[in-house]
């Protein structure tokens, strides 16, 4: 065999970081060692895998073909190493989750996972839906837990559990307690919105696509809790997952607004790269996720700790 796992490891890191120096830091190597490993890989096969564009290194056509195969081989090599060491864990796992899932489900799942597999190592990255999709495509994450749809041709998507968004306001808001609020009225209200690229915002805008006009967006926030606090303070109305609102609804600090004209149902889903090798860790984590939602029709019915 004319290549080494270290050479492939450096190649993958450079592809992900688009820089030899950043890849070297990520691998705890000197820059010269990383540069030599990549150069040797290209020299041995008389090929070029990356193109320099400005200060960045970008994959060329051959590099794009090699990347998923190199990642899969390194994943398998890690499993073999764990086995030979006699460790009982399932290796390392890089999980990406969108904000609703990351804040309310992922940390509990990871805690349970690590209790079941004490030798495992899990890293969680919380981003909006578009951010998770981009990192899965670049092989920076093993598995993504997202809200809404994903049509990327390089990714596999599997449904997990249904989720529902809810339009809500503070208990003193004029719309609180209204039986049904027409969409035309809703769009005139001041809105506290998620940022563009979030699954929550895409679902809301898709549900209102049959009406002309735009939402009156007063404020855009990247975090669900920030939206809830802004609505509680009377700045406007919002729309987030019912899962994120159930404790606030119990307390009465926020109240739902009836919106019969809007279909705000969506799916939580798993995504991974089409060429990704499903490691033992990935398979075990997916199994745990499905066990959590077994017999559950909607995300807010999942048994979770209650914080008054």
C-alpha positions in Angstrom: 0.0 0.0 0.0 1.6 3.3 -1.1 -0.3 5.6 1.2 -0.6 5.9 4.9 -3.5 6.7 7.2 -1.6 9.8 8.4 -1.4 11.1 4.9 -5.2 10.6 4.5 -5.8 12.2 7.9 -3.9 15.3 6.8 -5.6 15.4 3.4 -9.1 15.3 5.1 -8.1 18.0 7.6 -6.8 20.3 4.9 -9.9 19.8 2.9 -12.1 20.7 5.9 -10.0 23.7 7.0 -8.9 24.8 3.6 -5.5 25.6 5.1 -2.4 23.5 6.0 -1.7 25.5 9.1 -5.2 25.2 10.5 -5.2 21.5 9.6 -1.9 21.0 11.4 -3.2 22.7 14.6 -6.3 20.5 14.5 -4.2 17.4 14.2 -1.5 18.6 16.8 1.2 18.4 14.1 3.8 20.9 13.0 2.9 22.8 9.8 5.9 21.3 8.0 4.9 17.7 9.0 1.4 18.3 7.7 2.7 19.9 4.5 5.1 17.0 3.9 2.4 14.4 4.4 0.1 16.0 1.9 2.9 16.6 -0.6 4.1 13.0 -0.3 0.6 11.7 -1.0 0.3 13.8 -4.2 3.9 12.9 -5.2 3.4 9.1 -4.8 0.5 9.1 -7.2 1.7 12.0 -9.4 -1.6 13.9 -8.8 -2.9 17.1 -7.4 -5.8 17.0 -4.9 -6.2 20.7 -4.0 -6.0 24.0 -5.8 -4.8 27.2 -4.2 -7.4 30.0 -4.6 -6.1 33.1 -2.9 -5.1 32.1 0.6 -7.2 29.0 0.7 -6.8 25.5 -0.6 -9.9 24.1 -2.3 -10.6 20.5 -3.4 -10.3 19.9 -7.2 -12.4 17.2 -9.0 -10.1 14.4 -7.9 -10.0 15.7 -4.3 -13.8 15.7 -4.2 -13.9 12.1 -5.3 -11.2 11.1 -2.7 -12.6 12.9 0.3 -15.6 10.7 1.2 -13.6 7.5 0.6 -10.8 8.8 2.8 -13.2 9.8 5.6 -14.9 6.3 5.4 -11.5 4.6 5.6 -10.4 6.6 8.6 -13.7 5.9 10.4 -13.1 2.1 9.9 -9.5 2.4 11.0 -10.7 4.1 14.2 -13.1 1.3 14.9 -10.3 -1.2 14.4 -8.0 0.7 16.8 -10.7 0.8 19.5 -11.2 -3.0 19.1 -7.5 -3.8 19.3 -7.1 -1.6 22.4 -9.9 -3.6 24.1 -11.9 -0.5 24.7 -15.7 -0.8 25.3 -16.6 2.5 23.7 -17.8 3.1 20.2 -15.2 5.6 19.1 -15.7 9.3 18.5 -18.9 10.9 17.2 -19.4 14.4 15.8 -23.1 15.3 16.0 -24.7 18.5 14.6 -28.1 19.6 15.8 -30.3 22.5 14.9 -31.2 24.9 17.7 -34.5 23.4 18.9 -33.1 19.9 18.9 -29.8 21.0 20.3 -31.3 22.9 23.2 -34.1 20.5 24.2 -33.1 16.9 23.0 -29.5 16.5 21.9 -27.8 17.1 25.3 -30.1 14.5 27.0 -29.5 12.0 24.2 -25.7 12.5 24.4 -25.7 12.1 28.2 -27.6 8.9 27.9 -25.4 7.7 25.0 -22.2 8.3 27.0 -23.6 6.5 30.0 -24.3 3.5 27.8 -20.9 3.7 26.1 -18.5 5.1 28.7 -15.5 5.0 26.5 -17.0 7.0 23.7 -16.2 10.6 22.8 -19.0 12.9 21.5 -18.8 16.5 20.2 -22.0 18.5 19.6 -22.2 21.4 17.2 -25.4 23.5 17.3 -26.2 25.6 14.2 -29.3 26.4 12.1 -30.4 23.9 9.5 -28.4 25.4 6.6 -25.3 25.4 8.7 -25.7 21.7 9.7 -26.3 20.7 6.1 -23.1 22.5 4.9 -21.0 20.8 7.6 -22.3 17.4 6.7 -21.6 18.0 3.0 -18.0 19.0 3.9 -17.6 15.8 6.1 -17.1 18.0 9.2 -19.9 16.2 11.0 -20.8 12.5 11.1 -24.6 12.9 11.7 -27.1 15.8 11.7 -30.3 16.2 13.5 -32.3 18.9 11.7 -35.8 20.5 11.5 -37.6 20.6 8.2 -36.5 19.3 4.8 -33.2 18.7 3.1 -33.0 18.1 -0.7 -29.2 18.0 -1.1 -28.2 15.3 -3.5 -25.2 14.2 -1.5 -27.1 13.6 1.7 -29.3 10.8 3.1 -32.3 12.0 5.0 -34.5 9.9 7.3 -37.6 11.1 9.2 -37.5 11.0 13.0 -40.5 12.5 14.6 -43.2 15.1 13.8 -42.8 18.6 15.2 -45.2 21.5 15.2 -44.5 25.2 15.3 -46.8 27.5 17.3 -47.4 31.2 16.9 -47.4 32.7 20.4 -47.5 36.0 22.4 -47.4 37.3 25.9 -50.5 36.9 28.1 -51.2 40.7 28.0 -51.0 40.9 24.2 -54.2 41.9 22.3 -54.2 38.6 20.4 -54.0 36.5 23.6 -57.1 34.4 24.0 -58.4 35.1 20.5 -60.3 32.2 19.0 -58.8 32.3 15.6 -56.5 35.0 14.1 -56.6 35.5 10.3 -53.2 35.4 8.5 -53.7 39.0 7.2 -53.9 40.3 10.8 -50.9 38.2 11.9 -48.7 39.6 9.1 -49.3 43.1 10.3 -48.1 42.3 13.9 -44.5 43.0 15.0 -42.6 39.7 14.7 -39.6 38.4 16.5 -38.2 36.1 13.9 -35.4 33.4 13.6 -32.7 34.3 11.2 -32.7 33.4 7.4 -31.5 29.8 6.9 -33.2 28.4 10.0 -35.7 25.5 9.6 -38.2 27.3 11.8 -38.3 30.4 9.6 -38.5 28.4 6.4 -41.4 26.4 7.7 -43.3 29.6 8.7 -42.7 31.3 5.4 -43.6 28.2 3.4 -46.9 27.9 5.4 -47.8 31.5 4.5 -46.7 31.3 0.8 -50.2 31.5 -0.5 -50.7 35.1 0.8 -49.2 38.2 -0.6 -47.0 40.4 1.5 -44.3 39.9 4.0 -44.2 39.5 7.7 -43.5 42.7 9.7 -40.2 41.6 11.1 -39.2 43.8 14.0 -36.2 41.7 15.2 -34.2 38.7 14.0 -32.6 36.4 16.7 -30.6 33.2 16.3 -31.7 31.7 19.6 -35.1 30.3 20.6 -34.8 31.4 24.2 -34.0 35.0 23.1 -37.2 35.0 21.0 -39.2 33.8 23.9 -37.8 36.5 26.2 -38.4 39.2 23.7 -42.0 38.1 23.3 -42.5 37.8 27.0 -41.3 41.4 27.3 -44.0 42.6 24.9 -41.9 43.4 21.9 -44.1 41.3 19.5 -45.2 37.8 18.6 -43.1 34.8 17.6 -43.2 31.3 16.2 -41.1 28.4 17.5 -41.5 24.7 18.1 -44.2 23.6 20.6 -41.5 21.6 22.2 -39.7 24.8 23.2 -42.8 26.4 24.6 -44.5 23.7 26.6 -43.0 24.8 30.0 -43.8 28.5 29.3 -47.4 27.5 28.3 -47.7 25.6 31.6 -46.5 28.6 33.6 -48.7 31.0 31.6 -45.8 33.3 30.8 -46.6 32.8 27.1 -49.8 31.8 25.4 -50.5 30.2 22.0 -52.3 32.1 19.2 -54.8 30.0 17.1 -53.8 30.1 13.5 -56.1 27.8 11.5 -54.9 29.1 8.1 -51.3 28.0 8.8 -50.1 24.4 8.6 -47.0 24.5 10.8 -46.2 20.8 11.0 -42.8 19.6 10.0 -40.4 16.7 10.6 -37.3 16.3 12.7 -34.9 14.3 10.6 -31.5 12.6 10.6 -29.1 13.4 7.8 -25.6 12.0 6.9 -23.4 12.1 3.8 -24.4 9.5 1.2 -20.9 8.2 1.1 -20.4 8.1 4.8 -19.6 4.8 6.5 -22.1 4.3 9.3 -19.8 3.6 12.3 -20.9 1.7 15.3 -21.3 5.0 17.2 -23.6 6.4 14.5 -25.8 3.3 14.5 -26.0 3.2 18.3 -26.9 6.9 18.5 -29.6 6.6 15.8 -31.0 3.7 17.7 -31.1 5.7 20.9 -32.8 8.6 19.2 -35.5 6.3 17.8 -36.0 4.7 21.3 -36.6 8.2 22.8 -39.5 8.8 20.4 -41.0 5.3 20.3 -44.8 5.5 20.6 -44.7 9.4 20.4 -46.6 11.2 17.7 -45.1 14.7 18.2 -42.0 16.1 19.7 -43.7 17.9 22.6 -45.0 14.6 23.8 -41.5 13.3 24.5 -40.9 12.7 28.2 -38.4 15.4 29.3 -37.5 16.9 32.7 -39.8 19.7 33.8 -38.2 23.0 35.0 -40.7 25.2 36.7 
